[in-house]
Amino acid sequence: MEGYQTPPVGGPGPIGQLAAIAVGAYTDIIEIIAPASAEYGDLVSIEVRVRNLYTSGIYIATSGRYDGVDIFPTEAYAGVEPGATHSFYFSFTMPNNDVRLDVWSFYWTGTEWYQDDHSYVDIALAILPEEYKGTLSRKELEYDESRGSIPVL
């Protein structure tokens, strides 16, 4: 973007601590699109939409964390024009428990990434239905109030 120093090759590194932040000064995580639940071992795909609140174009990056695991989107950062929204895409393998996915947005100051906004989404572990186990002992056919064993003779 014109007149703005390009960030380094990668986006911000892992965030040190969880931080509760209101809508950012320069960025706003307007939506996290994620499934409400996933089965253990499923690939969970997430879209994070971030809007540029600043009056000129800025570089925006995102990162996420669940269960102490840092995750990063497929693209390290994006140049976003004023008022525009950019989508970042994440994925992870669903662990064997419910998760809260925290997401942070950052903007590039020209010398460093500045943490600006925070949001989260909860994803429940989908429980598979219990398989029924048993033995088929008898089959019956009912027709016009008459019953008979199968095969009917």
C-alpha positions in Angstrom: 0.0 0.0 0.0 1.3 3.4 -0.9 3.3 5.2 1.8 3.2 2.4 4.2 6.1 0.1 5.1 5.4 -3.5 4.1 5.4 -5.9 7.1 8.0 -8.7 7.4 7.3 -12.0 5.6 5.2 -13.5 8.4 2.4 -12.1 10.5 2.6 -11.8 14.3 3.9 -14.7 16.3 2.1 -16.5 19.1 0.4 -14.2 21.5 1.8 -14.4 25.0 -1.4 -14.0 27.1 -5.1 -14.0 26.6 -6.4 -10.5 26.4 -10.0 -9.2 26.6 -10.2 -6.2 24.3 -13.2 -4.3 23.0 -13.5 -3.4 19.4 -10.1 -2.3 18.2 -9.0 1.2 17.4 -8.1 0.2 13.8 -9.6 -3.3 13.3 -12.9 -5.0 14.1 -13.4 -8.8 14.1 -16.9 -8.6 12.7 -17.6 -12.3 12.4 -16.2 -15.7 13.0 -17.8 -18.3 10.9 -17.3 -21.8 12.4 -19.4 -24.9 13.0 -21.3 -25.2 16.2 -20.0 -28.7 16.7 -17.5 -31.2 15.2 -16.7 -34.8 15.7 -13.3 -35.9 17.2 -10.7 -35.9 14.5 -12.7 -33.8 12.0 -11.0 -30.9 10.2 -12.6 -27.8 11.5 -12.5 -24.9 9.0 -13.1 -21.3 10.2 -13.5 -18.0 8.4 -12.6 -14.8 10.4 -13.9 -11.5 8.9 -12.0 -8.4 9.9 -12.9 -4.8 9.0 -10.4 -1.9 8.6 -11.7 0.9 10.9 -8.8 3.3 10.0 -9.1 6.2 7.5 -6.5 4.7 5.2 -5.3 1.3 4.1 -3.4 -0.8 6.7 -1.9 -4.3 6.9 -4.0 -6.6 9.1 -3.1 -10.0 10.5 -4.8 -12.5 12.7 -4.0 -15.4 15.0 -6.0 -17.9 17.0 -5.7 -20.2 20.0 -7.6 -23.2 21.4 -6.6 -25.5 24.2 -3.2 -23.7 24.5 -2.5 -24.4 20.8 -1.7 -21.4 18.6 -3.0 -21.5 15.0 -2.5 -19.1 12.1 -4.5 -18.4 8.9 -3.4 -19.6 5.5 -2.2 -16.0 4.7 0.1 -14.2 7.1 -1.4 -10.8 6.6 -3.4 -8.7 4.1 -3.4 -5.0 3.0 -7.0 -3.8 3.6 -8.4 -0.5 2.4 -10.4 1.8 4.7 -13.8 0.4 5.5 -13.2 -2.8 3.7 -13.5 -6.3 5.2 -11.0 -9.1 4.7 -11.5 -12.8 5.4 -8.8 -15.0 7.0 -9.1 -18.8 6.9 -8.0 -21.1 9.7 -8.3 -24.9 10.2 -7.5 -27.4 12.9 -8.2 -31.0 13.9 -11.0 -31.2 16.5 -9.7 -32.6 19.8 -11.7 -34.9 22.0 -13.3 -32.1 23.9 -15.2 -28.8 23.5 -13.1 -25.9 22.5 -13.1 -22.1 22.8 -11.3 -20.6 19.8 -9.9 -17.2 20.7 -9.0 -15.0 17.7 -7.0 -11.7 17.7 -6.5 -9.1 15.0 -3.4 -7.0 14.6 -2.4 -4.0 12.5 1.1 -3.1 11.3 2.5 0.2 12.7 5.4 0.3 10.3 7.8 -1.3 12.8 5.7 -3.9 14.7 2.4 -5.7 14.9 0.0 -4.1 17.4 -2.7 -6.3 18.9 -6.0 -4.5 18.4 -9.2 -6.7 18.7 -10.2 -10.0 20.2 -13.2 -12.3 19.8 -14.0 -16.0 20.3 -16.3 -18.8 19.3 -17.2 -22.0 21.1 -17.2 -25.3 19.2 -18.8 -28.3 20.9 -17.6 -31.9 20.5 -20.3 -33.8 18.6 -21.0 -37.0 20.4 -21.6 -40.0 18.1 -24.8 -41.9 18.8 -24.3 -45.1 20.7 -24.4 -48.2 18.4 -27.1 -50.6 19.3 -25.9 -54.1 20.0 -28.1 -57.1 20.2 -29.4 -60.1 18.5 -32.3 -60.3 16.1 -34.5 -63.0 17.6 -37.8 -62.8 15.7 -39.4 -61.0 12.8 -43.1 -60.4 12.5 -45.5 -59.1 9.8 -48.7 -57.4 10.7 -51.5 -57.0 8.1 -55.2 -56.2 8.7 -54.8 -57.0 12.4 -53.3 -60.4 11.7 -49.8 -61.2 12.8 -47.5 -63.9 11.5 -43.8 -64.9 11.7 -41.6 -64.2 8.7 -41.5 -66.0 6.4 -45.3 -66.2 6.3 -46.6 -69.6 5.2 
